[in-house]
Amino acid sequence: MAKIIRAGGAKKSGVRSAAKKPARKAAAKAAPKAKKPAKPKPWTAAEVHEAFSRFRAANPEPKGELEHLNPFTLLVAVVLSAQATDAGVNRATRALFAVADTPQKMLALGEEKVRDYIKTIGLYRNKAKNVIALSEKLIADFGGEVPRTRPEIETLPGAGRKTANVVLNMAFGEQTMAVDTHVFRVGNRTGLAPGNTPLEVELALEKAIPSEFMLHAHHWLILHGRYTCLARKPRCDVCLINDLCRWPEKTV
């Protein structure tokens, strides 16, 4: 006897499958879209002035923490500080600068001995090469003196824009803004000077900060980032500008 195959089951399953698709689409349309986080409101000129007035009142004459004897040793210290702490650089350079505080003395010391002095600092081999090379260039191109313009300083081995800005500010009293990891974090986190690159933050800070504060501004921001606006656990409870800060995750 021939076996009869019923087609009804297959049709039903097809109907169910087809019915589910529109339902899924409807549910997808009904689901609310995730909102993009709102951009923080830019700081007003009055707020920026207030923030730096507080920094100045708390620390009228901020100092950089890299130990140095003259513009040349400052330049060397800043070059050595890349991917290293100021404290670590100071421990190495105290003995180094005692015997080599000019390009001529550094060159006479030689790369191998420079390495011995700075071997506790990260990337010390490459940094020793840069210190000798920049000493040679200072003697050959600048009469043994640290130049006083950013483009000239940037021609020295191991010296970039941040190095130039630090030297111009600390050695020659120029109103420059050196953006290191601390300044970059503070500028972005607080909303004072948001930027995707150190240069964007630098230019935004220069535009926002009144001239009366610019000489010490980068020191105030570095110190604020180093001791208060910490990367992992910012100390919002003791922050001088916590009421002005735009960071949505601040703890006060």
Number of C-alpha atoms within 10 A of each C-alpha: 3 4 5 6 6 8 8 9 9 9 11 11 11 11 11 10 11 11 11 11 11 11 11 11 10 11 11 11 10 9 8 8 8 6 6 6 6 6 8 14 9 13 17 12 12 8 16 17 17 14 19 22 15 13 21 16 9 12 13 12 11 16 12 15 13 17 18 20 12 14 20 23 22 21 26 26 23 22 25 29 20 19 11 15 14 17 12 16 23 21 15 18 23 14 12 19 22 9 12 18 18 20 25 15 13 22 18 12 15 14 19 12 14 22 18 14 18 23 15 14 22 17 14 17 16 13 24 25 18 20 27 23 17 26 24 19 18 21 16 10 11 12 11 16 15 24 20 15 14 18 12 14 23 17 13 22 18 22 22 15 17 22 25 26 22 25 28 24 20 20 17 12 12 17 20 22 27 26 26 18 14 19 28 24 23 25 21 16 19 21 19 26 24 21 18 9 10 20 16 14 24 24 14 16 23 16 11 16 18 14 11 12 16 19 18 25 24 26 24 24 24 22 17 19 22 16 13 19 24 15 15 6 9 17 17 18 12 11 15 16 19 18 12 16 20 19 15 9 9 15 11 10
